[in-house]
Amino acid sequence: MLRLEKLTKVYKTGDKALNAVDLDVPKGQVLALIGPSGAGKSTMIRCINRLVEPTSGTVTLDGVELTSLGLGGLRKERRRMGMIFQEYALVERLTVMENVLSGRLGYVGFWRSFLRKYPQSDVDEAFRLLDRVGLVEMADKRADELSGGQRQRVGICRALIQNPSVLLVDEPTASLDPKTSRQIMRLIVELCEERELAAIVNIHDVALAQMFVSRIVGLKLGTMVFDGSPADLTEDVLTTIYGDEDWSETIQKVDEDDEVDAA
Ligand SMILES: Nc1ncnc2c1ncn2[C@@H]1O[C@H](COP(=O)(O)OP(=O)(O)OP(=O)(O)O)[C@@H](O)[C@H]1O
């Protein structure tokens, strides 16, 4: 279970990016974080693993308070937080297998990681994960030979091989076409269910979020203004989060897409 209590971030510039956010994310739950540009979504994800230091408030993961840890303790706890990024952040000249195994760098010793010599159990797990996401045939390909969707699958495997308890996912589909975006969201949700992982997915595409996750949190100017199910995300709620627009198309699109999927 991931718990945020009164999490607040004020940047040096005076920008109040997060305003006393309280949030519990239980195991196995995938939560979509929506909100306009500048609402504080990236800041929230980065405060959880302390890539950005919160100004006040606490973050607790499975009973361990991350916000009070020193550097050594934080390094250890970061293993339990898998990150998935919009731009994949793969090492282009390394193979798919090497990129996946790099997720184990927090566990293996300095020399092993320097020589890229991983234990056989890690290699076996990497093969299992690649098989699960349909990429086992690609294990020896270089990362720069892959399509966007394939790269994101590698990014997912790299996060999962860490054996995390939570996934922090930043715009996973922003660079992907609509069909691949759905496949990636579906995969993330399925894997979180299978592995009982909590996940926070920062996502701009509201319809995509509604289609796949059971809980949506809306941020506006650093404050949580919505926490509910996709069905509760009405036009009025979207207006509260994003401002005045005609939202009927956005919401309607979900129903139409579901029909296409079912066909
Ligand atoms: N390093 C920084 N220094 C100063 N202010 C920052 C910094 N990073 C973000 N901010 C400010 O904090 C607020 C929240 O930004 P954040 O990037 O978290 O929003 P976001 O919801 O993720 O936006 P987007 O959807 O565009 O990525 C904004 O006002 C932004 O200008």
PDBQT file of the ligand as one rigid body, heavy atoms in Angstrom, charges set to zero:
ROOT
HETATM    1  N1  LIG A 301      11.831  22.257 -11.451  1.00  0.00    +0.000 N 
HETATM    2  C1  LIG A 301      10.847  23.159 -11.285  1.00  0.00    +0.000 A 
HETATM    3  N2  LIG A 301      11.103  24.386 -10.797  1.00  0.00    +0.000 NA
HETATM    4  C2  LIG A 301      10.120  25.293 -10.619  1.00  0.00    +0.000 A 
HETATM    5  N3  LIG A 301       8.821  25.051 -10.863  1.00  0.00    +0.000 NA
HETATM    6  C3  LIG A 301       8.496  23.855 -11.368  1.00  0.00    +0.000 A 
HETATM    7  C4  LIG A 301       9.481  22.844 -11.607  1.00  0.00    +0.000 A 
HETATM    8  N4  LIG A 301       8.857  21.742 -12.108  1.00  0.00    +0.000 NA
HETATM    9  C5  LIG A 301       7.544  22.061 -12.161  1.00  0.00    +0.000 A 
HETATM   10  N5  LIG A 301       7.317  23.321 -11.732  1.00  0.00    +0.000 N 
HETATM   11  C6  LIG A 301       6.020  24.007 -11.627  1.00  0.00    +0.000 C 
HETATM   12  O1  LIG A 301       5.173  23.231 -10.798  1.00  0.00    +0.000 OA
HETATM   13  C7  LIG A 301       3.850  23.186 -11.320  1.00  0.00    +0.000 C 
HETATM   14  C8  LIG A 301       3.453  21.737 -11.604  1.00  0.00    +0.000 C 
HETATM   15  O2  LIG A 301       4.249  21.204 -12.667  1.00  0.00    +0.000 OA
HETATM   16  P1  LIG A 301       4.206  19.661 -13.106  1.00  0.00    +0.000 P 
HETATM   17  O3  LIG A 301       5.246  19.489 -14.156  1.00  0.00    +0.000 OA
HETATM   18  O4  LIG A 301       4.268  18.815 -11.905  1.00  0.00    +0.000 OA
HETATM   19  O5  LIG A 301       2.746  19.583 -13.755  1.00  0.00    +0.000 OA
HETATM   20  P2  LIG A 301       2.119  18.460 -14.677  1.00  0.00    +0.000 P 
HETATM   21  O6  LIG A 301       0.693  18.324 -14.241  1.00  0.00    +0.000 OA
HETATM   22  O7  LIG A 301       2.942  17.232 -14.651  1.00  0.00    +0.000 OA
HETATM   23  O8  LIG A 301       2.185  19.139 -16.120  1.00  0.00    +0.000 OA
HETATM   24  P3  LIG A 301       2.334  18.431 -17.568  1.00  0.00    +0.000 P 
HETATM   25  O9  LIG A 301       1.063  17.692 -17.800  1.00  0.00    +0.000 OA
HETATM   26  O10 LIG A 301       2.493  19.591 -18.495  1.00  0.00    +0.000 OA
HETATM   27  O11 LIG A 301       3.540  17.549 -17.516  1.00  0.00    +0.000 OA
HETATM   28  C9  LIG A 301       3.852  24.080 -12.560  1.00  0.00    +0.000 C 
HETATM   29  O12 LIG A 301       3.430  25.374 -12.161  1.00  0.00    +0.000 OA
HETATM   30  C10 LIG A 301       5.304  24.110 -12.981  1.00  0.00    +0.000 C 
HETATM   31  O13 LIG A 301       5.632  25.315 -13.620  1.00  0.00    +0.000 OA
ENDROOT
TORSDOF 0
